Amino acid sequence: MSAATPAVPGRTAPKAATARRTPSRNRAALGFLAPFGLLFTVLFLLPIGYALWQSLYRVERSGLGFGPARTVFAGLDNYTAALGDGSFLAGVGRVLLFGVVQVPVMLGLALGLALLIDAKGTRLRKFFRLAYFLPYAIPGVVATILWAFLYLPGTSPLVAGLRDIGIDADFLSSGTVLWSMANIVTWTWTGYNMLVILSALQAIPSELYEAADLDGAGPWRTAWHIKIPLVAPALVLTGIFSIIGTLQLFTEPMVLHSLASTVSADYTPNMAAYNAAFGTNDYGKAAAIAVLLALATCVLSITFLRLSVRITGNRVTA
């Protein structure tokens, strides 16, 4: 007859203590998340909801426009008016063309600069990294004004120099002003994207480079077969950011609008929304344009992400 196994004091105590501590931990976690949730709701969810609501209404005035204003339900009339506006559709076409050309060029330059800085034997890495990143620190309005002095025929030494050698350049003509904006955006954002890609390069394990050296791989083969494939997620991430920024193009054309007659008040979708809201006081149409722009940004970003994942086989985690 065996004696009963004596209970060990405190053996089940940790589970009970954990059960007692779980509600307090949950409350602590909610307390830390509450500030973010509040800001996210106030600064993100509420504006989106208000824009959706406003896009379904319009303001009417009686008495030939001099009577009291009243807000009436418009349904999808604001969206119909936006999609039927030829200037808005032309602006959409401009930003799509802008993105198809400018984004690959900018990301290609950013990747090339990052590879050059990360290469063996590169001297003054910190200096070049800062020099390439410096344009991003200049506000977009200031950068556009600076470049405008190089574009305007009366103030530009570049235009004067080209004229001296027989080239009559007009950087603000209807055929070139879009690419003048692309140059400003590329100059401003290449350094930022370069820094993101460079951070990904510096996270690659050194053992891979040592194995490549043992296999006799030179700098070009190492970059093509090791570096570029491993920074593909960073390229996808910068590509998504660039697509979002392209569809939100506003600062550069808005500044050049006051300097060049070729840039209309609704040159881009963002400018069209701004002009509808503050130029014609049509807040319903402006809200509809903003909603359409947000939907287009979401669709293009998700499409680009899925295509990139399918091509590279990598996943980008936020």
C-alpha positions in Angstrom: 0.0 0.0 0.0 1.6 3.1 -1.2 1.3 6.4 0.5 -0.3 9.3 -1.3 2.1 11.7 -3.0 2.3 14.8 -0.9 1.2 18.0 -2.5 4.1 20.4 -3.3 3.2 23.8 -1.9 3.0 26.5 -4.5 3.1 24.1 -7.5 -0.2 25.5 -9.0 0.4 29.0 -7.7 2.1 30.4 -10.9 -1.0 29.4 -13.0 -3.3 31.1 -10.6 -1.1 34.2 -10.4 -1.0 34.3 -14.2 -4.7 34.1 -14.4 -5.0 36.9 -11.9 -2.5 39.1 -13.7 -4.1 38.6 -17.2 -6.8 41.2 -16.8 -4.4 43.8 -15.5 -2.0 43.1 -18.3 -4.8 43.5 -20.8 -5.8 46.8 -19.3 -2.2 48.0 -19.4 -1.9 47.0 -23.1 -5.2 48.8 -23.8 -3.8 51.9 -22.0 -0.7 51.9 -24.2 -2.8 51.4 -27.4 -5.5 54.0 -26.5 -3.4 57.1 -27.5 -2.7 55.6 -30.9 -6.3 54.5 -31.3 -7.6 57.9 -30.5 -5.2 59.7 -32.9 -5.9 57.1 -35.6 -9.6 57.6 -35.2 -9.5 61.4 -35.1 -6.9 62.0 -37.8 -7.6 59.1 -40.2 -11.0 57.4 -39.8 -13.1 60.5 -39.1 -11.7 62.5 -42.1 -12.3 59.5 -44.4 -15.8 59.1 -43.1 -16.5 62.9 -43.4 -15.2 62.9 -47.0 -17.4 60.0 -47.9 -20.4 61.7 -46.3 -19.7 65.0 -48.0 -19.2 63.4 -51.4 -22.9 62.3 -51.3 -24.3 65.8 -50.7 -24.3 69.1 -52.5 -25.1 72.7 -51.5 -27.9 74.4 -53.3 -29.0 78.1 -53.1 -32.3 79.5 -54.1 -33.0 82.9 -55.7 -30.5 82.8 -58.5 -27.8 81.8 -56.1 -28.3 84.6 -53.6 -30.7 82.8 -51.3 -29.8 80.8 -48.2 -27.7 77.7 -48.7 -29.1 74.2 -48.0 -27.4 70.8 -48.1 -29.3 68.2 -50.1 -28.6 64.6 -50.8 -26.9 64.1 -54.2 -26.3 60.4 -54.3 -23.6 59.7 -56.9 -24.0 62.9 -58.8 -20.7 64.3 -57.5 -18.9 61.2 -58.7 -20.6 61.4 -62.1 -19.6 65.1 -62.4 -16.0 64.3 -61.5 -15.7 61.3 -63.9 -17.4 63.4 -66.6 -15.0 66.3 -66.2 -12.5 66.2 -69.1 -9.9 68.2 -67.2 -10.0 65.8 -64.3 -9.5 62.8 -66.5 -6.6 64.6 -68.3 -5.0 65.2 -64.9 -5.4 61.5 -64.1 -3.7 60.6 -67.4 -0.8 63.0 -66.6 0.0 61.5 -63.2 -0.2 58.0 -64.6 2.3 58.9 -67.4 4.4 60.7 -64.8 4.5 57.6 -62.6 5.2 55.1 -65.3 8.3 57.1 -66.3 9.5 58.9 -63.2 9.1 56.1 -60.6 11.3 53.5 -62.3 14.0 56.2 -63.1 14.0 57.4 -59.5 14.2 53.9 -58.0 16.9 52.9 -60.5 19.0 55.8 -59.5 18.4 55.1 -55.8 19.4 51.5 -56.2 22.5 52.5 -58.1 23.6 55.0 -55.5 23.0 52.6 -52.7 25.1 49.9 -54.4 27.9 52.4 -55.0 28.0 53.5 -51.4 27.8 49.9 -50.1 30.5 48.7 -52.5 33.9 47.7 -51.2 36.6 50.3 -51.3 34.1 53.2 -51.3 35.6 56.1 -49.4 33.7 58.9 -47.6 30.6 56.8 -47.3 29.1 59.1 -44.6 29.7 62.2 -46.7 28.1 60.8 -49.9 25.2 59.3 -47.9 24.5 62.7 -46.4 25.0 64.5 -49.7 22.5 62.3 -51.6 20.0 62.5 -48.7 20.3 66.3 -48.3 17.7 67.3 -51.0 15.1 65.4 -49.1 15.6 67.8 -46.2 14.6 70.8 -48.3 10.9 71.5 -48.3 9.1 70.7 -51.5 7.9 74.3 -52.0 11.5 75.6 -51.6 12.9 73.0 -53.9 10.4 73.9 -56.6 11.2 77.6 -56.3 14.9 76.9 -56.6 14.4 74.8 -59.7 12.0 77.4 -61.1 14.9 79.8 -61.2 16.7 77.3 -63.4 13.6 76.8 -65.6 12.5 80.4 -66.2 14.2 81.9 -69.3 14.8 85.3 -67.8 16.6 84.0 -64.7 18.0 80.7 -65.7 21.8 80.4 -66.4 21.1 76.9 -67.8 18.7 78.3 -70.4 21.1 81.1 -71.2 24.0 78.6 -71.6 22.0 76.3 -73.9 21.0 79.3 -76.0 24.7 80.3 -76.4 25.4 77.0 -78.0 22.3 77.2 -80.3 19.8 75.2 -78.2 16.5 77.0 -77.5 15.2 75.2 -74.4 11.9 75.9 -72.8 11.5 73.8 -69.6 8.0 75.1 -68.9 6.4 74.5 -72.3 3.4 72.2 -72.5 5.5 69.3 -73.8 8.3 69.6 -71.2 6.8 71.0 -68.0 5.6 67.5 -66.7 9.2 66.2 -67.1 10.5 69.4 -65.4 8.3 68.4 -62.4 9.6 64.8 -62.7 13.1 66.2 -62.4 12.3 68.1 -59.2 10.6 65.0 -57.6 13.5 62.7 -58.6 16.0 65.2 -57.2 14.1 65.4 -54.0 13.2 61.8 -53.3 16.1 59.8 -54.7 18.2 60.2 -51.6 15.4 59.1 -49.3 14.8 55.9 -51.3 18.5 55.4 -51.5 18.7 55.4 -47.7 15.9 52.8 -47.4 17.7 50.5 -49.9 21.1 51.1 -48.3 19.7 50.1 -44.9 18.5 46.8 -46.5 21.9 46.3 -48.0 23.7 46.8 -44.7 21.4 44.1 -43.1 22.7 41.4 -45.5 24.8 38.9 -43.6 28.5 39.2 -44.4 28.8 35.4 -44.7 27.1 35.6 -48.1 29.7 38.0 -49.3 32.5 35.7 -48.0 31.0 32.8 -49.8 30.7 34.8 -53.0 34.4 35.8 -52.7 35.3 32.1 -52.3 33.4 31.2 -55.4 35.3 33.9 -57.4 32.3 36.2 -57.9 33.3 39.8 -58.7 31.5 43.0 -57.6 29.0 42.9 -60.5 28.0 39.3 -60.0 27.7 39.8 -56.2 25.5 42.8 -56.7 23.3 41.1 -59.3 22.9 37.7 -57.7 23.1 38.6 -54.0 22.5 42.2 -53.2 19.6 43.1 -55.6 17.5 40.0 -54.9 17.9 40.5 -51.1 16.8 44.1 -51.2 13.8 43.4 -53.4 11.4 43.9 -50.4 12.9 47.4 -49.9 12.5 48.1 -53.6 8.8 47.0 -53.4 8.3 49.2 -50.3 9.8 52.3 -51.9 7.8 51.5 -55.1 4.6 51.6 -53.1 5.5 54.9 -51.4 6.4 56.3 -54.8 3.1 55.3 -56.3 1.2 56.9 -53.5 3.3 60.1 -53.8 2.8 60.2 -57.6 -1.0 60.1 -57.3 -0.8 62.9 -54.6 1.3 65.1 -56.9 0.5 68.7 -55.8 3.3 70.9 -54.5 5.4 71.1 -57.6 2.6 71.8 -60.1 0.9 74.2 -57.6 4.1 76.3 -57.3 4.7 76.2 -61.1 1.1 77.2 -61.8 1.8 80.8 -60.8 4.9 80.8 -63.0 3.8 79.0 -66.2 0.6 79.3 -68.1 1.0 75.7 -69.2 0.1 74.4 -65.7 -3.6 74.8 -65.3 -5.5 75.0 -62.0 -6.6 71.3 -62.4 -3.3 70.0 -63.8 -3.3 67.0 -61.4 -6.2 65.2 -59.6 -5.1 66.8 -56.3 -5.1 70.2 -57.8 -8.6 69.5 -59.3 -9.9 68.7 -55.8 -8.3 71.8 -54.4 -9.7 74.0 -57.2 -13.2 72.5 -56.8 -13.2 73.1 -53.0 -11.6 76.6 -52.8 -12.0 77.9 -56.4 -15.6 77.0 -57.1 -16.8 76.1 -53.6 -18.0 72.8 -54.8 -17.1 70.8 -51.7 -19.1 67.7 -52.8 -17.2 67.3 -56.0 -13.9 67.9 -54.2 -14.8 65.2 -51.7 -15.7 62.9 -54.6 -12.4 63.5 -56.3 -10.6 62.8 -53.1 -12.4 59.5 -52.6 -11.8 58.4 -56.2 -8.1 59.3 -55.7 -7.9 57.3 -52.5 -9.5 54.3 -54.2 -7.1 54.5 -57.2 -4.2 54.7 -54.8 -5.3 51.7 -52.9 -6.0 49.6 -56.1 -2.7 50.5 -57.7 -0.7 49.9 -54.5 -2.2 46.5 -54.0 -1.8 45.5 -57.6 1.9 46.6 -57.6 2.5 44.7 -54.3 0.9 41.5 -55.7 2.8 41.7 -58.9 6.1 42.3 -57.1 5.5 39.4 -54.7 4.7 37.1 -57.7 7.8 38.2 -59.6 10.3 38.4 -56.7 8.9 35.7 -54.4 9.3 38.0 -51.4 6.8 39.4 -49.0 6.9 42.9 -47.7 5.9 43.2 -44.1 4.8 46.6 -42.8 
